[in-house]
């Protein structure tokens, strides 16, 4: 059974930091591309950060220079370090494990709230 589980969300003041973690089980983690997405109230889900199975990274325009995605294949975990958080970063953050167009798994999400 595949499980993708996010943790680390919470309430933080603007300018603060949070570190999200996503642990995956039931898959060969190292061959999956991993991504963080977020959905703000009333908005569509958007890409925040992505790391390929080879370690290549890409980011949404709004988080470049503030967020860092990383992975630890030994722990089957992907991380999202979020610095200089803004109220615009508020949303539910979802982790995605993606192998190909027909094999993709999502977590349940973790809430991030930033107070101004």
ZARO-641517 format. One line per field, with one value per residue: x, y, z negated of N, C-alpha, C, CB in turn. Coordinates in Angstrom, 2 decimals. Glycine has a CB too. Layout:
N
nx = X,...
ny = Y,...
nz = Z,...
cax = X,...
cay = Y,...
caz = Z,...
cx = X,...
cy = Y,...
cz = Z,...
cbx = X,...
cby = Y,...
cbz = Z,...
***
This chain:
116
nx = 0.86,0.59,1.74,1.71,2.77,2.46,4.03,4.67,3.49,1.88,1.29,2.80,4.62,4.78,7.72,8.95,10.01,9.40,9.64,8.71,7.95,7.84,6.98,7.28,5.97,5.87,6.61,9.27,11.21,13.40,13.25,11.24,9.98,9.59,7.28,6.18,3.13,0.71,-2.42,-4.31,-7.03,-9.87,-8.37,-6.58,-4.71,-1.19,2.15,4.82,7.45,9.80,11.51,13.58,14.13,16.77,17.72,17.49,16.15,13.26,11.30,8.30,7.55,6.99,8.27,10.94,14.23,13.45,12.36,13.43,13.81,14.49,15.77,15.94,16.92,17.55,15.92,13.46,12.16,11.08,11.81,10.73,12.05,11.06,11.52,11.41,8.62,5.44,2.17,0.93,1.76,0.09,-1.83,-2.91,-0.53,0.61,2.09,3.58,4.21,5.65,5.82,5.27,2.99,0.79,1.13,1.00,1.07,-0.62,-0.38,-2.29,-2.14,-0.93,-1.55,-0.52,-0.16,0.23,0.76,0.20
ny = -1.20,2.16,5.04,8.48,11.04,14.15,16.51,19.04,21.48,24.57,27.46,30.54,33.58,36.33,36.50,34.51,31.02,27.70,24.15,21.69,18.23,15.20,11.99,8.96,5.74,2.29,2.55,2.60,4.82,6.28,6.37,8.01,11.16,14.05,16.34,19.49,21.04,23.66,24.84,27.59,29.23,29.35,29.24,27.61,24.55,24.82,24.52,24.40,23.54,21.27,18.22,16.19,12.65,12.50,14.65,17.22,20.48,22.62,25.61,27.35,30.63,32.50,31.66,31.42,31.66,31.80,29.39,26.00,22.87,19.50,16.13,12.98,10.04,7.79,7.95,8.00,10.44,13.73,17.19,20.52,23.50,26.48,29.82,33.27,33.71,34.68,36.25,35.56,33.00,31.32,28.36,25.00,22.57,20.17,17.01,15.28,12.27,11.18,9.05,8.45,9.38,7.90,7.03,8.26,9.74,11.25,13.13,13.88,16.49,19.46,22.15,25.48,28.49,31.93,34.66,38.15
nz = 0.00,0.90,-0.69,-1.27,-3.16,-4.58,-6.79,-9.30,-8.83,-9.91,-12.01,-11.43,-11.86,-9.55,-7.62,-8.96,-9.26,-8.05,-7.97,-5.87,-5.71,-3.83,-3.85,-2.18,-1.52,-0.47,2.14,4.57,3.66,4.66,7.44,8.09,9.11,7.13,5.72,4.40,3.90,3.69,2.44,2.30,0.58,2.63,4.94,7.65,7.47,7.30,8.56,6.28,5.71,7.18,7.42,9.25,9.83,10.23,8.90,9.89,9.66,9.59,9.33,8.34,9.53,7.53,5.25,5.59,4.44,1.83,0.92,0.53,1.95,1.11,1.01,-0.66,0.08,-1.37,-3.53,-2.43,-2.04,-1.33,-1.49,-2.28,-2.69,-3.92,-3.83,-4.94,-4.94,-3.63,-3.81,-1.39,-1.00,-2.25,-2.55,-1.69,-1.66,0.50,1.07,3.76,5.40,8.24,10.96,13.66,16.33,15.62,13.09,10.08,6.89,4.17,1.15,-1.86,-2.56,-4.23,-6.39,-5.97,-7.55,-7.56,-9.49,-9.39
cax = 0.00,1.37,1.37,2.45,2.29,3.11,4.05,5.46,2.75,1.50,1.12,4.07,4.54,5.42,9.16,9.44,10.37,8.85,10.18,7.77,8.50,6.91,7.50,6.57,6.22,5.19,7.14,10.72,11.25,14.50,12.97,10.12,10.10,8.79,6.91,5.31,2.13,-0.13,-3.71,-4.83,-8.49,-10.43,-7.43,-6.20,-3.45,-0.06,3.46,5.71,8.82,9.86,12.86,13.55,14.81,18.21,18.08,17.27,15.07,12.63,10.45,7.35,8.17,6.77,9.04,12.36,15.09,12.95,12.08,14.39,13.37,15.58,15.29,16.84,16.43,17.74,14.80,12.22,11.56,11.38,11.65,10.57,12.44,10.40,12.03,10.82,7.23,4.54,0.76,0.59,2.15,-0.94,-2.53,-2.66,0.63,0.49,3.25,3.26,5.22,5.28,6.70,4.94,1.67,-0.28,1.50,1.22,0.42,-0.74,-0.66,-3.53,-1.90,-0.67,-1.92,0.45,-0.80,1.20,0.10,0.88
cay = 0.00,3.39,6.14,9.74,11.77,15.42,17.01,20.25,22.72,25.26,28.91,31.25,35.01,36.75,36.58,33.32,29.83,26.37,23.05,20.61,16.92,14.28,10.62,8.05,4.31,1.45,2.81,2.71,6.28,6.90,6.49,8.93,12.60,14.49,17.74,20.17,21.90,24.28,25.35,28.66,29.31,29.93,29.20,26.29,24.00,25.27,23.96,25.19,23.09,19.92,17.65,14.97,11.51,12.76,15.77,18.52,21.18,23.80,26.29,28.35,31.96,33.27,31.15,31.36,32.39,31.70,27.99,25.01,21.48,18.53,14.78,12.02,8.75,6.79,8.08,8.07,11.69,14.99,18.32,21.86,24.54,27.71,30.98,34.59,33.42,35.81,35.85,34.94,31.59,30.56,27.35,23.60,22.11,18.76,16.32,14.40,11.33,11.00,8.19,8.71,9.99,7.08,6.60,9.47,9.63,12.51,13.11,14.52,17.92,20.07,23.56,26.51,29.78,32.99,35.85,39.40
caz = 0.00,1.01,-1.59,-1.15,-4.32,-4.85,-8.16,-9.49,-8.65,-11.13,-11.99,-11.60,-11.54,-8.31,-7.76,-9.64,-8.48,-8.35,-7.19,-5.63,-5.37,-3.18,-3.89,-1.29,-1.73,0.50,3.47,4.68,3.59,5.42,8.86,8.25,9.03,5.99,5.82,3.45,4.51,2.67,2.88,1.45,0.64,3.84,6.06,8.12,6.96,8.09,8.23,5.44,5.96,7.74,7.49,10.04,9.20,10.35,8.04,10.51,8.97,10.19,8.37,8.78,9.58,6.32,4.11,5.92,3.52,0.45,0.61,1.03,1.90,1.06,0.78,-1.29,0.56,-2.42,-4.47,-1.64,-2.47,-0.63,-2.39,-1.72,-3.62,-3.53,-4.57,-4.61,-4.57,-3.42,-3.82,-0.11,-1.02,-2.96,-1.78,-2.01,-0.91,0.85,1.61,4.87,5.90,9.65,11.74,15.06,16.48,15.06,11.74,9.29,5.60,3.43,-0.27,-2.30,-2.69,-5.53,-6.34,-6.32,-7.77,-7.84,-10.04,-9.01
cx = 0.89,0.83,2.30,1.92,3.13,3.07,4.84,4.74,2.41,1.31,2.47,3.85,5.23,6.91,9.79,9.69,9.59,9.58,9.14,8.52,7.41,7.57,6.63,6.94,5.43,5.61,8.66,11.02,12.26,14.20,11.82,10.59,9.16,8.49,6.09,4.40,1.34,-1.43,-4.20,-6.35,-8.97,-9.53,-7.14,-4.89,-2.31,1.23,4.24,7.16,8.80,11.31,12.77,14.28,16.32,18.67,17.97,16.05,14.50,11.59,9.40,7.96,8.07,7.62,10.53,13.17,14.65,12.76,13.16,13.82,14.59,14.98,16.38,16.31,16.59,16.58,13.45,11.45,12.02,11.02,11.38,10.91,11.87,10.87,11.33,9.37,6.39,3.10,0.32,0.97,1.12,-1.60,-2.29,-1.55,0.55,1.81,2.80,4.46,4.80,6.30,6.52,3.51,0.55,0.00,1.91,0.43,0.47,-0.91,-1.95,-3.37,-1.64,-0.88,-0.76,-0.30,0.26,0.45,0.91,1.06
cy = 1.24,4.42,7.31,10.65,13.01,15.74,18.31,21.56,23.37,26.74,29.58,32.72,35.29,36.98,35.37,32.17,28.61,25.36,21.95,19.34,16.09,12.92,9.73,6.61,3.52,1.69,2.75,4.20,6.89,7.09,7.45,10.37,13.06,15.98,18.22,21.12,22.56,24.77,26.36,28.68,30.00,29.90,27.76,25.84,24.41,24.61,24.92,24.82,21.64,19.49,16.33,13.85,11.68,13.95,17.13,19.19,22.30,24.31,27.16,29.73,32.69,32.82,31.09,32.23,32.32,30.25,27.10,23.62,20.58,17.16,13.95,10.65,7.65,6.80,8.13,9.34,12.85,16.13,19.60,22.86,25.85,28.85,32.25,34.41,34.69,35.34,35.20,33.46,30.71,29.55,25.96,23.11,20.59,18.23,15.36,13.54,10.92,10.12,8.41,9.22,9.18,6.61,7.81,9.34,10.96,12.23,13.85,16.02,18.36,21.58,24.45,27.84,30.79,34.22,37.10,40.31
cz = 0.00,0.04,-1.36,-2.24,-4.59,-6.35,-8.20,-9.27,-9.98,-10.90,-12.26,-11.25,-10.21,-8.55,-8.41,-8.68,-8.96,-7.47,-7.09,-5.29,-4.70,-3.14,-3.02,-1.61,-0.69,1.93,3.42,4.80,4.55,6.90,9.15,8.25,7.91,6.12,4.65,4.22,3.38,3.30,1.85,1.57,1.91,5.06,6.46,7.47,7.89,7.63,7.35,5.75,6.41,7.75,8.22,9.30,9.29,9.52,8.66,9.88,9.84,9.22,9.05,8.65,8.24,5.14,4.38,4.97,2.07,0.01,1.21,0.86,1.88,0.80,0.13,-0.91,-0.48,-3.42,-3.76,-1.94,-1.59,-1.57,-1.61,-2.82,-3.12,-4.43,-4.10,-4.15,-4.54,-3.55,-2.51,-0.05,-1.73,-2.03,-2.34,-1.08,-0.74,1.41,2.70,5.22,7.29,10.37,13.23,15.12,15.85,13.64,10.93,8.00,4.86,1.94,-0.58,-2.49,-4.12,-5.41,-6.76,-6.42,-8.19,-8.31,-9.71,-10.21
cbx = -0.97,1.34,1.42,2.30,2.29,2.46,4.67,6.61,1.48,2.52,0.06,5.18,5.17,4.75,9.51,8.46,11.87,7.30,11.49,6.79,9.06,6.53,7.55,6.88,5.82,3.73,6.67,11.31,11.58,15.75,12.66,9.10,9.76,9.52,6.15,6.15,1.18,0.62,-4.75,-4.22,-9.04,-10.80,-6.12,-6.08,-3.53,0.08,4.25,5.39,9.71,9.25,13.48,14.19,14.37,18.56,19.44,17.08,15.57,11.99,11.29,6.04,7.51,5.33,8.55,12.59,15.16,11.63,10.68,15.74,12.45,16.63,14.83,16.92,17.17,19.06,14.98,11.34,11.91,10.60,12.89,9.12,14.00,8.85,13.57,11.66,6.62,4.79,-0.11,1.27,3.50,-1.99,-2.09,-3.96,1.96,-0.64,4.01,2.80,5.39,5.15,6.45,5.12,1.38,-0.51,2.65,0.81,1.07,-1.92,0.50,-4.02,-3.07,0.78,-3.14,1.62,-1.93,2.08,-0.09,0.09
cby = 0.01,3.93,5.69,10.39,10.87,16.54,15.96,20.21,22.46,25.03,29.36,30.63,35.86,38.04,37.78,32.89,29.57,26.32,22.52,20.98,16.20,14.77,10.08,8.37,3.88,1.64,4.18,1.89,6.72,6.06,5.14,8.72,13.29,14.20,17.97,20.94,21.10,25.46,24.21,30.04,30.05,31.31,29.92,26.28,22.44,26.79,23.63,24.96,23.26,19.87,17.48,15.20,10.19,12.99,15.59,18.37,21.76,23.48,27.12,28.25,32.80,33.20,29.79,31.81,33.79,32.44,27.58,25.14,21.14,18.90,14.13,12.22,8.36,7.03,9.33,6.84,11.97,15.10,18.49,22.08,24.62,27.55,31.12,35.31,32.41,36.47,37.07,35.67,31.45,31.50,27.40,22.73,22.51,18.55,15.56,15.20,10.08,12.37,6.72,7.43,10.20,5.89,5.55,10.74,8.52,13.35,13.71,13.89,18.68,19.74,23.83,26.60,29.67,33.31,35.72,40.13
cbz = -1.24,2.45,-3.07,0.29,-5.54,-4.04,-9.14,-8.61,-7.86,-12.20,-13.03,-10.70,-12.65,-7.75,-8.55,-10.69,-8.57,-8.10,-7.81,-4.51,-6.62,-1.73,-5.34,0.19,-3.17,0.39,4.00,5.91,2.17,5.28,9.44,7.15,10.39,4.67,7.08,2.37,5.47,1.98,3.07,1.83,-0.59,3.57,5.69,9.65,6.83,8.01,9.51,3.94,4.69,9.18,6.07,11.42,9.86,11.80,7.57,12.05,7.64,11.58,7.43,7.96,10.67,5.94,3.74,7.38,3.93,0.32,1.12,0.30,3.11,-0.04,2.08,-2.86,1.84,-3.15,-5.31,-1.92,-3.94,0.74,-3.28,-1.16,-3.78,-3.60,-4.38,-3.50,-5.54,-2.03,-4.10,1.02,-1.69,-3.54,-0.33,-1.87,-1.62,1.86,0.49,6.09,4.95,10.36,11.39,15.94,17.93,15.93,11.78,10.08,4.77,3.96,-1.05,-3.59,-2.15,-6.04,-7.22,-5.28,-8.84,-6.58,-11.56,-7.92
***
